Amino acid sequence: MKTTARGGGLETDPSPTRRASSGETGLLFALALAGIGLGVALGLPLVDGTIHEIHAPGGWTLFLGSVTGLVGTYFAMVMVLMASRLPLLERALGRGGVMGWHKNLSVLAISFILAHAVLTTVAYAQISKTGFSHEIGVLINTYPDMLTAFIALGLMLLIGLVSLPWLRRRLSRENWWLLHLLIYVSLVLSFAHELVLGPSFVNHPVAQWVWGLAWVLVGVAILVYRVCIPLLRSLRHGLRVVAVEPQSNGITKVLLEGQYLDDLRLQGGQFFEWRFLTRGRWWQAHPFSVVDLQGDVIRLMVKPVGDFSSNIAQLKVGTRVWFEGPYGNFTVARRARDRALLIAGGIGVTAIRGLLEDLPAGSRPALILRVTSKTDLMLVDELERLANERNGRVYILSGDRTSVDLRTIAGNIKDYRSRDIFISGSPGFVEAVRDVFLQLGVHRRQLHVEPYSI
């Protein structure tokens, strides 16, 4: 393991300056709304049922089936909302936080909805005094919209199966993206039976309208922020590929040129979902951080880590580009202190480079680049120049994973407790470095992370 320091000197114990965080306010607001919604979902069966109904044959089981169904569907609603790119959620949670919630809620939603299907079938079997498998046939053939509901359940279970880590790793990002869209198909297929058969909705028009309106609003959010705004922005800015230049170690530099790009209000550290309009690839969106924006030219640096990124060097000059974004709260706006420690692992340096450029003059940043070998370094000359302009220092930490003690990262910067710490790299690297600083007593609010995965 080797450590190299370059650049100006660093002072210790700077006076921290606390900045108000709109993200924290937004997070509290979002959590409050989510809590209210969950309370309503839990309360509907309680208001609807009676003691006599609960104590009747199958009553308790049917009650639990109703609760798990409503809660599971509510989790699914919030899961979809998390994928809407709603600006409030993006600012409050960041892209990693939003997608973390989306992933965790999908597991909860599928689990609760499966429990709902089992409990409800058992309840009707108890009421009819028949077997479980026989009751499934009765429900499908007798009750309206139950066939589509069972198809929806099958699709959800398929999504749950392919989400298992050992199977997920065997799927390309493109195939996974197509398969995971089935969760939205399943939600559409299951919607009718909720209102037609759900005890909390039958003969309760107000509950039906509120539940339906909630889903409509979530759908509108998806339509506006995932379709309409990206489409209008893409048409207005007219991005095209103007250069594709192979770099060392398989990295490819891609330059995009458009118009009115200052209107995007891009901040260093943010990224876009890029859609290159080529045959067979136009439907795929891929997240890449912006290295920098110079006038009307955007620079990307792409590492070959997937099917698409491995072939990006084959892009033709003139290819049109549509995009969503900018996304992410991995920006200097998250700082609560005057000084920052920036840590980049591998391709995570692209986000760090943009963030470093946004730091003010005289901010004395400390930058640590973690690489397996110095031949893997990228943008190092630019990083040293930007750090020197801010009277900062660049450290290069090289060596294989087994020989590098991550505590060395903290050991290089003696005043790390008085700095905001920004960490970008692979999910494993980000988690490991964050854990080191937490163990060293750094407050969680000082840690800002951007896991980089394709």
C-alpha positions as CSV (number, residue, x, y, z in Angstrom):
1,M,0.0,0.0,0.0
2,K,1.3,3.4,-1.0
3,T,0.1,6.9,0.0
4,T,1.1,10.0,-1.9
5,A,0.2,13.5,-0.9
6,R,0.2,16.4,-3.3
7,G,-0.8,20.1,-3.1
8,G,-1.0,22.8,-0.6
9,G,-1.0,22.5,3.2
10,L,-4.0,21.8,5.4
11,E,-4.8,23.6,8.7
12,T,-6.6,21.8,11.5
13,D,-9.7,22.5,13.6
14,P,-11.5,25.0,11.4
15,S,-14.6,26.6,12.8
16,P,-17.6,24.7,11.6
17,T,-20.5,26.6,10.1
18,R,-23.9,25.0,10.3
19,R,-26.1,25.6,7.2
20,A,-29.8,25.1,7.2
21,S,-30.7,22.0,5.2
22,S,-33.9,22.2,3.1
23,G,-33.4,18.5,2.5
24,E,-33.9,17.7,6.2
25,T,-37.1,19.7,6.2
26,G,-38.3,17.9,3.1
27,L,-37.5,14.5,4.6
28,L,-39.5,15.2,7.7
29,F,-42.4,16.4,5.6
30,A,-42.2,13.3,3.4
31,L,-42.0,11.0,6.5
32,A,-45.0,12.7,8.0
33,L,-47.1,12.2,4.9
34,A,-46.0,8.6,4.7
35,G,-47.0,8.0,8.3
36,I,-50.4,9.6,7.8
37,G,-51.0,7.4,4.8
38,L,-50.0,4.3,6.6
39,G,-52.3,5.2,9.5
40,V,-55.2,5.5,7.1
41,A,-54.4,2.2,5.5
42,L,-54.3,0.5,8.9
43,G,-57.4,2.3,10.1
44,L,-59.8,1.5,7.2
45,P,-60.4,-2.2,8.3
46,L,-60.8,-1.1,11.9
47,V,-63.5,1.4,11.0
48,D,-65.3,-1.0,8.6
49,G,-65.4,-4.1,10.7
50,T,-67.6,-5.0,13.7
51,I,-66.9,-7.2,16.7
52,H,-69.5,-9.6,15.6
53,E,-67.9,-10.0,12.1
54,I,-64.5,-10.5,13.6
55,H,-65.6,-13.3,15.9
56,A,-67.6,-15.1,13.2
57,P,-66.0,-18.1,11.5
58,G,-63.0,-16.9,9.4
59,G,-63.5,-13.4,10.8
60,W,-60.1,-12.8,12.3
61,T,-58.3,-14.3,9.3
62,L,-60.4,-12.1,6.9
63,F,-59.6,-9.1,9.0
64,L,-55.9,-9.8,8.9
65,G,-56.1,-10.4,5.2
66,S,-57.8,-7.1,4.7
67,V,-55.1,-5.3,6.8
68,T,-52.2,-6.9,5.0
69,G,-53.8,-6.2,1.7
70,L,-54.2,-2.5,2.4
71,V,-50.8,-2.1,4.0
72,G,-49.1,-4.0,1.2
73,T,-50.9,-2.0,-1.5
74,Y,-50.0,1.3,0.3
75,F,-46.3,0.2,0.4
76,A,-46.6,-0.5,-3.3
77,M,-48.0,3.0,-3.8
78,V,-45.2,4.7,-2.0
79,M,-42.7,2.4,-3.8
80,V,-44.0,3.7,-7.2
81,L,-43.9,7.3,-5.9
82,M,-40.2,6.8,-5.0
83,A,-39.6,6.0,-8.6
84,S,-41.3,9.1,-9.9
85,R,-38.3,11.4,-9.6
86,L,-40.4,13.8,-7.5
87,P,-38.0,16.8,-6.8
88,L,-39.1,16.9,-3.1
89,L,-38.0,13.3,-2.6
90,E,-34.8,13.7,-4.6
91,R,-33.7,16.7,-2.5
92,A,-34.7,15.1,0.8
93,L,-33.3,11.6,0.3
94,G,-30.9,11.8,-2.6
95,R,-30.9,9.3,-5.5
96,G,-29.3,6.6,-3.4
97,G,-31.8,7.1,-0.6
98,V,-34.8,7.2,-2.9
99,M,-33.8,4.0,-4.6
100,G,-33.0,2.4,-1.3
101,W,-36.6,3.1,-0.1
102,H,-37.9,1.9,-3.5
103,K,-36.1,-1.4,-3.1
104,N,-37.0,-2.0,0.5
105,L,-40.6,-1.1,0.0
106,S,-40.9,-3.5,-3.0
107,V,-39.9,-6.3,-0.7
108,L,-42.4,-5.2,2.0
109,A,-45.2,-4.7,-0.6
110,I,-44.8,-8.2,-2.2
111,S,-44.5,-9.8,1.3
112,F,-47.7,-8.2,2.6
113,I,-49.7,-8.8,-0.6
114,L,-48.7,-12.4,-0.6
115,A,-49.8,-12.7,3.0
116,H,-53.1,-11.0,2.0
117,A,-53.7,-13.5,-0.7
118,V,-53.0,-16.5,1.6
119,L,-55.0,-15.1,4.6
120,T,-58.0,-14.1,2.5
121,T,-58.1,-17.5,0.8
122,V,-57.9,-19.3,4.2
123,A,-60.6,-17.0,5.5
124,Y,-63.1,-17.9,2.7
125,A,-62.2,-21.5,3.1
126,Q,-63.0,-21.4,6.8
127,I,-66.3,-19.6,6.0
128,S,-67.2,-22.2,3.3
129,K,-65.7,-25.1,5.2
130,T,-63.7,-26.2,2.2
131,G,-60.0,-26.8,1.5
132,F,-57.5,-24.1,0.5
133,S,-56.9,-25.3,-3.0
134,H,-60.6,-25.7,-3.7
135,E,-61.2,-22.2,-2.5
136,I,-58.7,-20.8,-4.9
137,G,-60.8,-22.2,-7.8
138,V,-64.0,-20.8,-6.3
139,L,-62.5,-17.4,-5.9
140,I,-61.2,-17.3,-9.5
141,N,-64.4,-18.6,-11.1
142,T,-67.0,-16.9,-8.9
143,Y,-65.7,-13.5,-7.8
144,P,-65.2,-10.6,-10.2
145,D,-61.7,-9.5,-11.1
146,M,-60.1,-12.3,-9.1
147,L,-58.5,-13.9,-12.2
148,T,-56.5,-10.7,-12.9
149,A,-55.7,-10.4,-9.2
150,F,-54.1,-13.9,-9.2
151,I,-52.2,-13.1,-12.4
152,A,-51.0,-9.9,-10.7
153,L,-49.8,-12.0,-7.7
154,G,-47.9,-14.4,-10.0
155,L,-46.1,-11.5,-11.6
156,M,-45.2,-10.1,-8.2
157,L,-43.8,-13.4,-7.1
158,L,-41.8,-13.6,-10.3
159,I,-40.3,-10.2,-9.5
160,G,-39.5,-11.3,-6.0
161,L,-37.7,-14.4,-7.4
162,V,-35.5,-12.5,-9.9
163,S,-34.7,-10.0,-7.1
164,L,-32.9,-12.6,-5.1
165,P,-29.2,-11.6,-5.1
166,W,-27.8,-14.7,-6.6
167,L,-30.2,-14.5,-9.6
168,R,-30.1,-10.7,-9.9
169,R,-26.4,-10.8,-10.5
170,R,-26.9,-13.1,-13.5
171,L,-29.1,-10.7,-15.3
172,S,-27.9,-7.7,-17.3
173,R,-29.1,-4.3,-16.2
174,E,-31.2,-4.1,-19.4
175,N,-33.0,-7.4,-18.8
176,W,-33.5,-6.6,-15.2
177,W,-35.1,-3.3,-16.1
178,L,-37.6,-4.9,-18.4
179,L,-38.5,-7.6,-15.9
180,H,-38.9,-5.2,-13.0
181,L,-41.5,-3.2,-15.1
182,L,-43.8,-6.2,-14.5
183,I,-44.5,-4.9,-11.0
184,Y,-46.3,-2.0,-12.5
185,V,-48.4,-4.3,-14.7
186,S,-49.3,-6.3,-11.7
187,L,-50.5,-3.2,-9.8
188,V,-52.7,-2.2,-12.7
189,L,-54.2,-5.8,-12.9
190,S,-54.9,-5.9,-9.2
191,F,-56.5,-2.5,-8.8
192,A,-60.1,-3.4,-9.8
193,H,-60.5,-6.2,-7.3
194,E,-59.4,-3.8,-4.5
195,L,-62.4,-1.5,-5.0
196,V,-64.9,-4.2,-6.1
197,L,-64.2,-6.8,-3.4
198,G,-62.3,-5.0,-0.6
199,P,-64.4,-4.8,2.6
200,S,-63.0,-1.3,3.3
201,F,-64.2,0.0,-0.1
202,V,-67.5,-1.9,-0.9
203,N,-70.4,0.5,-0.2
204,H,-67.8,3.1,0.9
205,P,-67.7,5.6,-2.0
206,V,-65.6,8.2,-0.1
207,A,-62.9,5.5,0.6
208,Q,-63.1,4.4,-3.1
209,W,-62.6,8.0,-4.3
210,V,-59.7,8.8,-1.9
211,W,-57.9,5.5,-2.7
212,G,-58.5,6.0,-6.4
213,L,-57.4,9.6,-6.3
214,A,-54.2,8.7,-4.5
215,W,-53.3,6.3,-7.2
216,V,-54.1,8.8,-9.9
217,L,-51.8,11.4,-8.3
218,V,-49.0,8.9,-8.1
219,G,-49.6,8.1,-11.8
220,V,-49.6,11.8,-12.7
221,A,-46.2,12.2,-10.9
222,I,-44.8,9.3,-12.9
223,L,-46.1,10.8,-16.2
224,V,-45.0,14.3,-15.5
225,Y,-41.5,13.7,-14.0
226,R,-40.5,10.5,-15.9
227,V,-42.0,11.2,-19.3
228,C,-43.2,14.8,-20.0
229,I,-40.5,16.9,-18.4
230,P,-37.6,14.7,-19.7
231,L,-39.1,14.6,-23.2
232,L,-39.6,18.4,-23.3
233,R,-36.1,19.1,-21.9
234,S,-34.5,16.7,-24.4
235,L,-36.2,18.3,-27.3
236,R,-35.4,21.8,-26.1
237,H,-31.7,21.2,-25.4
238,G,-31.1,19.0,-28.5
239,L,-28.1,17.1,-27.2
240,R,-26.0,15.1,-29.7
241,V,-22.7,13.1,-29.4
242,V,-19.9,15.3,-30.8
243,A,-16.9,13.1,-29.7
244,V,-16.1,9.6,-28.5
245,E,-12.5,9.2,-27.3
246,P,-11.1,6.0,-25.8
247,Q,-8.9,6.7,-22.7
248,S,-6.6,4.4,-20.7
249,N,-7.9,1.3,-18.8
250,G,-11.0,1.0,-21.0
251,I,-12.4,4.4,-20.0
252,T,-14.3,6.2,-22.7
253,K,-14.7,10.0,-22.9
254,V,-18.0,11.1,-24.4
255,L,-18.7,14.7,-25.3
256,L,-22.3,15.9,-25.8
257,E,-23.2,19.3,-27.2
258,G,-26.6,21.1,-27.0
259,Q,-28.1,24.5,-26.3
260,Y,-29.3,26.5,-23.3
261,L,-27.5,24.0,-21.0
262,D,-27.1,26.6,-18.2
263,D,-30.9,26.4,-17.8
264,L,-30.4,22.8,-16.4
265,R,-28.9,24.3,-13.2
266,L,-26.5,21.4,-12.9
267,Q,-24.5,21.1,-9.7
268,G,-21.2,19.3,-9.4
269,G,-21.7,15.7,-8.2
270,Q,-25.1,15.2,-9.9
271,F,-25.9,12.8,-12.7
272,F,-28.4,12.2,-15.5
273,E,-30.1,9.1,-16.9
274,W,-28.8,9.1,-20.5
275,R,-30.7,7.6,-23.4
276,F,-28.7,7.3,-26.6
277,L,-31.1,7.0,-29.5
278,T,-29.4,4.2,-31.5
279,R,-31.0,1.1,-32.9
280,G,-31.6,-1.4,-30.2
281,R,-30.5,0.9,-27.4
282,W,-33.0,3.8,-27.6
283,W,-35.2,2.3,-24.8
284,Q,-32.3,2.0,-22.3
285,A,-31.5,4.8,-19.8
286,H,-28.1,4.7,-18.1
287,P,-26.9,6.8,-15.2
288,F,-23.6,8.6,-15.7
289,S,-22.2,11.5,-13.6
290,V,-21.3,14.7,-15.4
291,V,-17.6,15.4,-15.2
292,D,-18.0,19.0,-16.2
293,L,-20.1,21.4,-18.3
294,Q,-18.1,23.9,-20.4
295,G,-20.4,26.2,-22.3
296,D,-22.8,24.0,-24.2
297,V,-20.6,20.8,-24.0
298,I,-21.1,18.1,-21.4
299,R,-18.2,15.7,-20.7
300,L,-18.8,12.1,-19.5
301,M,-16.2,9.5,-18.5
302,V,-17.6,6.0,-18.8
303,K,-16.1,2.9,-17.3
304,P,-16.9,-0.5,-18.8
305,V,-18.9,-2.3,-16.1
306,G,-21.9,-3.5,-18.0
307,D,-23.2,-4.5,-21.5
308,F,-23.9,-1.0,-22.6
309,S,-20.9,0.8,-21.0
310,S,-18.6,-1.8,-22.4
311,N,-19.7,-0.9,-25.9
312,I,-20.1,2.8,-25.5
313,A,-17.0,3.5,-27.6
314,Q,-19.0,2.3,-30.6
315,L,-21.3,5.4,-30.4
316,K,-21.4,7.4,-33.6
317,V,-20.8,11.1,-33.7
318,G,-24.2,12.8,-34.3
319,T,-26.2,10.3,-32.2
320,R,-29.1,12.1,-30.5
321,V,-29.3,11.9,-26.8
322,W,-32.4,12.2,-24.5
323,F,-32.0,12.5,-20.8
324,E,-33.6,12.7,-17.4
325,G,-32.2,14.9,-14.7
326,P,-30.1,16.3,-13.2
327,Y,-30.5,14.0,-10.1
328,G,-28.9,13.5,-6.8
329,N,-28.1,15.6,-3.7
330,F,-24.4,14.7,-3.6
331,T,-23.5,18.4,-3.9
332,V,-21.8,21.1,-1.9
333,A,-25.3,22.3,-0.9
334,R,-25.2,19.4,1.7
335,R,-22.3,20.9,3.5
336,A,-22.8,21.8,7.2
337,R,-19.1,22.8,7.6
338,D,-16.7,25.1,5.8
339,R,-14.3,22.4,4.9
340,A,-14.7,19.1,3.1
341,L,-13.0,15.7,2.8
342,L,-13.7,14.1,-0.6
343,I,-13.0,10.4,-1.1
344,A,-13.3,8.7,-4.5
345,G,-12.9,5.0,-5.3
346,G,-12.5,4.1,-9.0
347,I,-15.0,5.7,-11.3
348,G,-16.5,7.6,-8.4
349,V,-13.9,10.2,-9.2
350,T,-16.3,11.7,-11.8
351,A,-18.8,12.8,-9.2
352,I,-16.0,14.0,-6.9
353,R,-14.4,16.1,-9.7
354,G,-17.6,18.1,-10.2
355,L,-18.2,18.5,-6.5
356,L,-14.6,19.7,-6.0
357,E,-15.0,22.4,-8.7
358,D,-18.1,23.8,-6.9
359,L,-16.2,24.3,-3.6
360,P,-15.3,28.0,-3.0
361,A,-11.8,29.4,-3.1
362,G,-9.8,29.0,0.1
363,S,-12.0,26.1,1.3
364,R,-8.9,23.9,1.8
365,P,-10.5,20.6,0.6
366,A,-8.7,17.3,1.2
367,L,-9.2,14.8,-1.6
368,I,-8.3,11.1,-1.3
369,L,-8.2,8.9,-4.5
370,R,-8.4,5.2,-3.8
371,V,-7.1,3.0,-6.7
372,T,-5.7,-0.4,-7.1
373,S,-2.8,0.9,-9.2
374,K,-1.6,4.4,-10.1
375,T,-2.2,3.4,-13.7
376,D,-5.9,3.4,-12.9
377,L,-5.9,7.1,-12.0
378,M,-8.1,9.3,-14.1
379,L,-8.5,13.1,-14.1
380,V,-5.7,13.4,-11.6
381,D,-4.1,16.5,-13.2
382,E,-7.5,18.3,-13.2
383,L,-8.1,17.3,-9.6
384,E,-4.7,18.5,-8.5
385,R,-5.3,21.9,-10.2
386,L,-8.7,22.3,-8.7
387,A,-7.4,21.4,-5.2
388,N,-4.5,23.8,-5.5
389,E,-6.7,26.6,-6.6
390,R,-8.6,26.1,-3.3
391,N,-5.4,25.6,-1.2
392,G,-6.2,21.9,-0.8
393,R,-4.3,18.7,-1.1
394,V,-4.7,15.5,-3.0
395,Y,-3.8,12.1,-1.5
396,I,-3.4,9.0,-3.7
397,L,-4.0,5.7,-1.9
398,S,-2.9,2.8,-4.1
399,G,-2.8,-1.0,-3.5
400,D,-5.0,-4.0,-3.8
401,R,-8.0,-4.5,-1.5
402,T,-6.3,-6.9,0.9
403,S,-3.3,-4.6,1.5
404,V,-5.1,-1.3,2.1
405,D,-6.5,-0.6,5.5
406,L,-9.4,1.8,5.1
407,R,-8.6,3.4,8.4
408,T,-5.5,4.8,6.6
409,I,-8.0,7.0,4.7
410,A,-9.0,8.7,8.0
411,G,-5.4,8.7,9.3
412,N,-4.2,11.0,6.4
413,I,-6.6,13.8,7.5
414,K,-6.2,14.6,11.2
415,D,-9.1,17.1,11.3
416,Y,-11.7,14.8,9.6
417,R,-14.1,15.2,12.5
418,S,-14.5,18.9,11.6
419,R,-15.2,18.3,7.9
420,D,-18.1,17.2,5.8
421,I,-17.1,13.9,4.2
422,F,-18.2,13.0,0.7
423,I,-17.7,9.4,-0.5
424,S,-18.2,8.2,-4.0
425,G,-17.4,4.8,-5.6
426,S,-18.8,1.3,-5.8
427,P,-21.5,0.4,-3.3
428,G,-19.1,-1.9,-1.4
429,F,-16.4,0.8,-1.2
430,V,-18.8,3.5,-0.1
431,E,-20.3,1.3,2.6
432,A,-16.9,0.2,3.9
433,V,-15.5,3.8,4.1
434,R,-18.7,5.1,5.7
435,D,-18.5,2.3,8.4
436,V,-14.9,3.3,9.2
437,F,-15.8,6.9,9.9
438,L,-18.9,5.9,11.9
439,Q,-16.7,3.6,14.0
440,L,-14.3,6.6,14.5
441,G,-17.1,8.7,15.9
442,V,-18.0,10.8,13.0
443,H,-21.6,12.0,13.1
444,R,-23.8,10.4,10.4
445,R,-24.9,13.9,9.3
446,Q,-21.3,14.6,8.2
447,L,-21.3,11.7,5.8
448,H,-22.6,12.2,2.3
449,V,-22.4,9.2,-0.1
450,E,-22.9,8.4,-3.8
451,P,-22.8,4.7,-4.5
452,Y,-21.9,4.2,-8.2
453,S,-23.5,1.2,-9.8
454,I,-24.8,0.5,-13.3
